[in-house]
Amino acid sequence: MNNKFGVLIGALLVAGTSIGGGMLALPVLTSVTGFFPSLFVYLLCWLFMASTGLLFLEITQWMHQDANIVSMAKRTLGFPGKIITWVLYLFLFYSLNIAYIVESGKTVVELANGQMADWMGPIIFLILFAPCIVISTALAGRINLILMFGLILSYVGFVVLGLRFINLQLLTSANWWLAPRALPIAFTSFAYQGIIPTLASYLQYDVRKGRKAILIGSFIPLIAYTIWQTLVMGVVPIEGTNGLEEALNHDLNAVQAMKSFLNNSYVYTVGQFFAFFALVTSFLGVTLGLRDFLADGLNIKQTRFGKMWLACLIFIPPLLVSIVYPHIFLTMLEYAGGIGCALLLGLLPIIMVWRGRYHFHFKESQQLFGGKWMLTLLAVFVICEVAFELLKIQIKLTS
């Protein structure tokens, strides 16, 4: 590939896919663990997700053509693998869609100074942004580029304005026993693997460049989240009135928690812009991906009528859920990460690579060292996380 910026562009593609609306929930959902345990979980999840990203990269070398996760599963695991992947993909993307519509609707209501009913927020948001999946992908890409620029600017501004309010004493709290509770949202926030087939095709299946792009691109969110965690947890105490635990109980994101504690209009205004850009860019990425997935899986041609039909499938079910359950943002992100991301983007590539290496004997371009023991270690880690999440859900349902 002649493009000397290929690795850089690929790394930014990976980073941009990871960083999004889930970032707003990170300090709130991880607050019970404390600062340093949450950073340890982020590091652990980065190592895990970087590893499974390399496994996906290895699988792309077996396909020798443009392929999505479903076709990868069908080749390595057969028809049952294809069906399981379908179910997991829909669960993950609809969970994320519900979360982003719920929280974006809250933002609309806040911008209107509470002069409208809560149920109107998600409807107005979809009226404004749902058409982005009907227009051409090229135009949607240009809109997303503008939004990404706004996301970067508002993030930098929010951090700069908030630094002077940091109290280092607040960062000393730690509860290592509760660290596993941070895993679901961390899985969501480091997820990017769905973009790897596109990345591999862009880099013309050069595995050396693909490996660099994955490792560098997935590391950028780790830095961004560390700074973000330091800012929010260094400003807002975990316990007490307007603390992070109270934000967790009231389904508030990190920006809203800082508003409640600081009562500083400048910080909150910039934070609102950051929340808006983070939510909309994530929303567009999820819905465009879901559009293409459903169009391919249901054999719907992407004509104007076809896109309208796809829009109904994508938006009507999440809209109904968001109206009935307006305080479900944090819960849906937990389900998306703890179950959807963990199984689809964590366990599935491990099983596919095991099957490909040791059943079909695909030996070309092994990307992750360690062989069977490494795959086993990764599988045990993600299975324990899913078991913990299912147990937590069961406790909630029975309490």
N, C-alpha and C positions, 0 to 999 in steps of 0.2 A: 504494500500500500504506500502510495507516494505522499499522502497527507501526513506531514510530520506532527500535526496536532491531533492525530487520530486517538492516541491514548488519553490526552487531556480532555477531548470532547467526550470520549467514552466514560471517563471518570466522572465528569460533570453530569452525564446522563444518569449514572448510577446514583450519585449523591442527590440529584434533584428528585429522583424517584423515591428515595428514602425519606428525605426531609419533607414534612408536610403537617397536616392538621393534628396528627398524633403527638406532635411536639408540645401542643398546648396542654395535653393531659399528663405529660411525663412527670413534672414535679409534684402534681397533685396525687396521682396514683402511686408514686414511689415515696411519698412523704413519710409514711409509717415506718419505713426502713431506715430513714436518716440519710445524710449526705454521702458519706463514704461507702456504705453498703450499696447505695443506688449506683454509684460510679462503678463499683466492682461488677454489678449486674450488667451495666452497659458494656463494659469491657468483655465480659463473658459472652454476651449476645453478639457483639461484633465479631469475636473469634468464631463463634458458631455459624453466624450468617455468612461471613466471608468464606468459611469452609464449604457450606452448602452451595454458595454461589460458584465456587470452583468446580463442584460436582456437576452443577448444571452446565457449566462451560465444557466439561468433559463430554457430557451427553450430546451437546451440539455437534461435536466432532464425529459422533457415530451417525448422525442424521444426514450430514452432507447436503443439507438443503435448509431453506427457511422452515422453521418448525416451532409450534407453540408447545406449552407444557402438556396439553392433552395428547398431541401426536407422539411426544416423547414417551408418555406413560403407555400409550397403546403399543408402541414398538417393543418396549422392555417388559411390560407387565400384562400385555394382552387386553382383551375387551373388558374384563373386570377392572383393570387399572384405569382404563379410559373412563368408565362410569364413576368410579370413586373420585377421580380427579375432577370430573364435571361437578359432582356434588360439593366437593371441598371448595372449588373455585367460586361457585355461585354463593355458597355460605359466606366466604371471606369477603367478596366484593359487595354483596348486599348488606352485610354487617357494616362495612365501611361507609357505604352509601347512606345508610340510615343515620350513622353517627354524624356525618358531615352535613346532612340536610337538617338534622335537629339543631346542631350548634350554629350553623349559618342562619337558620331561622331566628334563633335567639339574638344573633348580632343585628339582624334587620329590625327586630322589635326594640333593641337598645338604641339603635340609630334614630328611631322614631320617638325616642324619649318615652317609651311605654304608652304611646297614644294609639295603640292597636292591640287587639287580642293576640295572645300567644300563638294560637293556631294559624293566624294569618302570616306569621313570619316565614315558615317553610314554603307556603304557597307563593308569596311574593318573590322569595329567593329563586324558586324554580322558574317562575315566569321570566325572571331576568337572565338566568344562566343556563337553563335547560336547552335553549335553542343552540347552544354551542356544540351539541352533538348532532344537530341536523345540518349545520353548515359544513363546508369542506374541512377535511383534516388539516390542510395547509393553513387555512384561516384560523382554525382553532389553535393551531400551533403558534401562530403569531400572537394571538391574544394571550396564550399561556406564557409566552416569552416576556410580554409586558408585565404580566402579573408576577412572574418570577423576579423580575428586576425590582418591582415594588416590595416583594417579600424580603429580598436581600437588604434593601435600603432601610426598611422598617425594623428589621432584626438588628442591624447595626445601631440604628438610632435608639432603639429600646434598650439595648445593652449599655450604650454610652450614657444615656440619661439615668439608668438605674444603678450604675456602679457606685455612686456616692452614697447610696442608701444601704449598702451591704454591711451586715454585722457579722464578723467572722465567728463570733461565739455561737451563732445559730447553726454553724456548719459542723459542730462537734457532736451533735446528737447522733446516736447509732443504735440500731436494733438488728443485729445480723440474723437473728432467728426469723425475722419477717422478710428477709431479702427475697425469697422466692415469689412473694406477692408482686414484685416489680417485673417479673419475667414477661407476663403477657403483653403489657404495653411496650416493653423493650423490643419484643419480637416484631410488633407492628411498626415501630419506629425505625427498625433496621431492615425492613423488607424492601427488596428491589429485584428479586430474582426473576420476576415475570418479564423484565426487560432484557434478560440475557440473550435470548434468541435474536432480538433486534440488534443488540450490541455485537454479537458474534458475526452477524451478517454485515454490519457496518464496517467492522474491522477485517472483513474478508476471511473470516475463520482463522486468523493469525492468533494462535493460543497464547503466545508470549505477550502480545499486546493486550489481549483480552484479560489475561491474568493480572497485568499491571493495572488496567482500568478498574477491575473489580476490587483489588486490594486498596488502591488509592481512593477510589470513589466511595467505598464503604467506610473508609477511615475518616473522611470529611465529616459525616454526621456525628461520629464519636466526639470529635473536637467541638462541633457546634452544640451538641447536647450537654457536654461538660460545662461549657461557658453558660449556657441557659440554666442548667441546674444550679450552678454556683450563684447566679443572679437571683433566681426566684427563692431558693431555699436560704440564701443569705439575707434576704429582705423580709420574707414572710415567715413568722415562727410556725412550727408544726402544730402546737397546741394553743388553746386559748381562743378568745373572740377574734373572728376574722382570720384565724390561722388556716393552715393547709388542710388539717383534718376536718374543719368546718366546711371548707370548700369541697372536699371529697363527699361529705354527707349531703351537700346541696347541689351536687353535679355542676360545680363551677370549674372553669378552666383556669390556667395559671395567671392569665392577664386579669381576669375578674378577681382573682384572689389578691393580686397586687393592688388593684383599685380599692378593694375593701379595706386593706391594711394601710396603704400609703395616703390615700385621698389626695393624690397629686395629679392635677388635670393634664399636665404636659406628658408625664410618663404614661398615663392611661390612654391618652389620645393616640400616641405613637403605638402603644400596645394594641389598641383596637385595630389600627391599620395592619399591624403584623398578624393579628388573629384573622382578619378578613382575608389577607393574601394567602396565608397558610391554608385556610379552609378551602378557598376557591380553587387554588392550584391542585390540592389533593382531590377535591371533588371532580375537577375536569379530568385528571389522570385516571381516576377510578371509573368514571362513567364512559370515557372514550374506550378504555380497555374492555369494559363490560359490553359496550356496543359492538365492538369488533368480535368479541368472543361469542356473543349470542347470534350475531349475523352469520358467523362461520358455522356454529353448532346447529342452528335452526334453519340454515340455508335460506336466509332472508337477504335478498339483494338490497344493497345500500342506495336505492333510489330515494327520491324525496318521500314517497309514500312509505317505502320500507323503513326509512329512518324515523318517520313519525310513529310507526308501529313499534319499532325498537324503543323509542322514547317512552311510550306507554308502559312497556314491559319493565324498563329500567326505573322509572320514576313513580308510578302510581303505587306499587306496594310499599316502598320506603316512605312515601309521603303519608300514607294512611297510618303507618306505624308511628311516624314522628308526631302526628297530630294527637294520636291516642296516648302515646308515651313521650311527653316532651322533655323528660329528665332522664334520658337513656343514653346520653353521649358517652360517658365514661364506661358504662356497662357494655355497650356495643364494641367499643375499642378493646376492652378486655377480652370479650368473646372472639373478636377478630384475631387478636394476637395469640391468646392462649390456646385457641383451638384451630382457627383457620390458618394463620401463618405457620404455626408450629407443625401442623400436619402436612399442609400443601407445600410449603417452602422449606420445611425442615426435615420431616421424616420421609416424605415422598422421594426426594432426590437420593437419599441414602439407600433406599430400597431399590430404586432404578439403577443406581451405579453398581450395587451388589449383584443384581440380576445380570446387568450387562457384562461386568467383569468376569463373574464366576460361573455364569450359566451359558451366556452367548460367547464368552471369551473375547470381548472387545478389548483389545490391549492398547490401542493407539491413544496417545496423549493423556496419560494418567496425570491428573492435576493436583491431587491431594496425597501427601505422603502417608505412610502408615498401614496401608492395606486393610485387611479385615479388622484388625484391632482398633484402628482409627474409626472406621465405619461403625463398629460396635459401640465405641465410646460415645460417638455423636448420637446414635440411636437411643442409648440408655438415657442420655441427658434430656432429649426431647420427649421421650416417653414419660419420664418422671415429671416433667413440666406439665404435660397434658393431664396426667393422673391427678396432679395437685390442683389443676384448674377445675377438672370435673368434680373433685371432692368439694372444692369451695362452692361450686354451683349447687351441688346437692345440699350442702349445709344451708345455703341461702333459701332454697326452696322448702326445706323442712322446718326452718326456724320461724 
